[in-house]
């Protein structure tokens, strides 16, 4: 007798008399229709086969237990065996469709490794090894087989890195349960087969109809679509109003068609109008074909409303995403938080994580390979960013671009990164659709219960190359030899259901014919120009033009009232004494003869925006205090550590205010804030870099989303980015906000770039930007904010400047310009250098400056051509325009400003540059070198070395730098 036969007899020995008759009757029902019996009976018969016909097959119990040390040793070894099945079972699991062989670590799942025999395990009670073992599991041998079966199927679990005991117990119980997640009903199994047919036929139709065109096929991981179906169903059932998704282009068209409901004929039309693949070999869309800005079809997102039953409605959104793969992750997380928050009342916004859920689909090479993934996972549990958990799916085709996994990662699994964040992981074979649905149901239940992330590693393959123009056999001959001979998942599943007599060959053929017929009809409609949603139109060019100029001044009395409120703290709240003295200085800054500094102007702007009914969200590293200890929007009790935000107690505030200290990350946080703002455009969202050039760690977000999102996807944002900028001798990484990069990206009025010199200008610009929230002409705003100027008296403004003026794109130097007809040199500059020049002008008041005037370019883009030209028209004797900057010549705004200045310069008026020479590094690391260079720039700009004070040198007399 074999070990399996003997083991089966031990199971059936517990049934005799009427009970045995009952179990035999159940088996007869199971043999005729497996779905007609309860789930635990289906599992029982599937594992142990048919019950015996008579009770004579029942065997006697195993040997009795002894209390000697040998037995104790065996009990310990058996416990270790069971524990290691939980830990290492995934290594022996059947999770790879192409590679049935298992890892050598599977030896840790065999009793022989622990010097245990079948008889040893039969002698041990299951309850000793497995807490809460099912009733039909009585011996250690029973426990071993049941646990091995649970952890080494086509679904495998990695939970050992989850340290929360309650979560770990729940996860293990789910993995070991025979009834949870609930198995699929007969109707669900048929629907699943039909869905797989639709998915495959869509891909094959594209393949044969649009030969050689890219689509980044889903084939090999087709089951992703029914998995998303199940996620949508579960989330909608749990009350989610929004389900936000992000993915790269692998399988994106299939998801758009079958999850988002994008009509087939619209998709076919985009292929039909795409450019000739020989002329445009890398990408292709009708937007590019017609010479307009747009994006390729497999980058575009969509949204759709779905119903679950008669009462539940949810909106699905698939985020637009460039080829930068995983950078969409934080954008989707920001979408989700925005969908969950109620910003309609003062104080912190209310958060309901049940209102929305994020689903992110990753590539198996990109998940461990792109740092944005780790950055995004890290913010998942943080106060200002957590959104109740994300379901992650690694669409694992085991190939990164054209290379194998050993070329793309140093970990065993693509999913191993998630272990550091204690995210539960399930690996599942993409050729077993029912196991994949079970994984989704487990993930959904976990997220619903614990409000945390869950990861599914969907292990499949890629039937075609990186794209459909690629030949994968050049680099993957062995893998693609297997793929050629491997049946598709729908055929595997259809054969399984046919074997179980759940469907017939005729029914499968009917499903296939209907799927193909629907596709063919859609294609015919497309050729006839009769798309369901009307004719597909080319992308609409972004409109440019002047934005409206709203009134931003606020009555002085209102500002004074706000200021008094901001200085009030609750009874018993103890502000740090040094900070208390700083704050109390603000008490009189709105009085006559006093000046409002940068930080107070910002806080007053925020307060008035909240009173106007616009919610505010501000984040950044140390944003609550401010990088330069200037902001103090959140106060800390010096005794208890309790927190208090004065803006939360503001009278007449009609919207929420959230300010969050971000992790030490730029890309994920900026992407998150962009996503939040796109989803909640009525909210004034700001992100502040600790220093301006630290934003270069988020360059992809700027390049692909913030600067281009409107042109590519008509995706609106009015996100405000604060980049501390200014040369104070602090070295290369603490000087330049790299404004040249934003100016280079400026076009089609895609955003505003500003470099300000006064608190009032900042106040008015913030209020102007907030007034655009939710408007059609909203644009992002990039501000080069100051460092030393935050406390420089020359950048402070009177209360009346806040109460009676507005933002000025061009700001004339107040100490000059009394005799415009005598001006020979016009200095145009931006930011801190203007204050340096003003300081020098005031120190040399005895000179005759009639030959000189200075204009501060406060708004760099859109270029204020009209305002500058108006000033130029008053200088009848002008000989030269000099652009002065503190940045090196190949940085800063010179390259951007030069052609624009030349275009408006009067005839016979030269345009020159004064500043640092071209350099590879933004600034010197030596304070004395910096001071020498800064002094030279100021001296040359003001011609301080000239003996003829009223004369201006000719261009040949001054070397341009």
Secondary structure, 3 states (H helix, E strand, C coil): CCHHHHHHHHHHCCCCCHHHHHHHHHHHHHHHCHHHCCHHHHHHHHHHCCCCCCHHHCCCCCCCCCCCHHHHHHHHHHHHHHHHHHHHHHHHCCCCCCCCCCCHHHHHHCHHHHCCCHHHHHCCEHHHHCCCCCCCCCEHHHHHHHHHHHHCCCEEEECCCCCCHHHHHHHHHHHHCCCCCCCCCHHHHHHHHHHHHHHHHHHHHHHHHCCCCCCCCCCCCCCHHHHHHHHHHHHHHCCCCEEEEECCCCCHHHHHHHCCCCCHHHHHHHHHCCCCCCCCCCCCCHHHHCCCCCCCCCCCCEEEEEEECCCEEEEEEECCCCCCHHHHHHHHHHHHHHHHEECCCCCCCEECCCCEEEEEEEEHHHHHHCHHHHHHHHHHHCCCCCCCCEEEEEEECCEECCEEHHHCCCCCCCCHHHHHHCCEEEEEECCCHHHHHHHHHHHHHHHHHHCCCEEEEEECCCCCCCCCCCCHHHCCHHHHHHHHCCCCHHHHHHHHHHHCCCCCHHHHHHHHHHHHHHHHHHHHHHHHCCCCCCCCCCCCCCCCCCCCCCCCCCCHHHHHHHHHHHCCCCCCCCECHHHHHHHHHHHHCCCCCCCECHHHHHHHHHHHHHHCCCCEEEEECCCCCCCCCCCCCCEEECCCCCEECHHHHCCCCCCCEEEEECCCCCHHHHHHHHHHHHHCCCCEEEEEECCHHHHHHHHHHHHHHHCCHHHHHCCCCCCEEEEECCCCCCCHHHCCCCHHHHHHCCCCCCEEEEECCCHHHHHHHHHHHHHCCCCCCCCEEEEEECCHHHCCHHHCECHHHHHHCCCCCEEECCCCCCCHHHCCEEEEECCHHHHHHHHHHHHCCCCCCCCEEEEEECEEECCCHHHHHHHHCCCCCCCEEEEEEEEECCCCCHHHHHHHHHHHCCCCCEEEEEEECCCCCCCCCCHHHHHHHHHHHHHHHHCCCCCCCCCCCCHHHCCCC
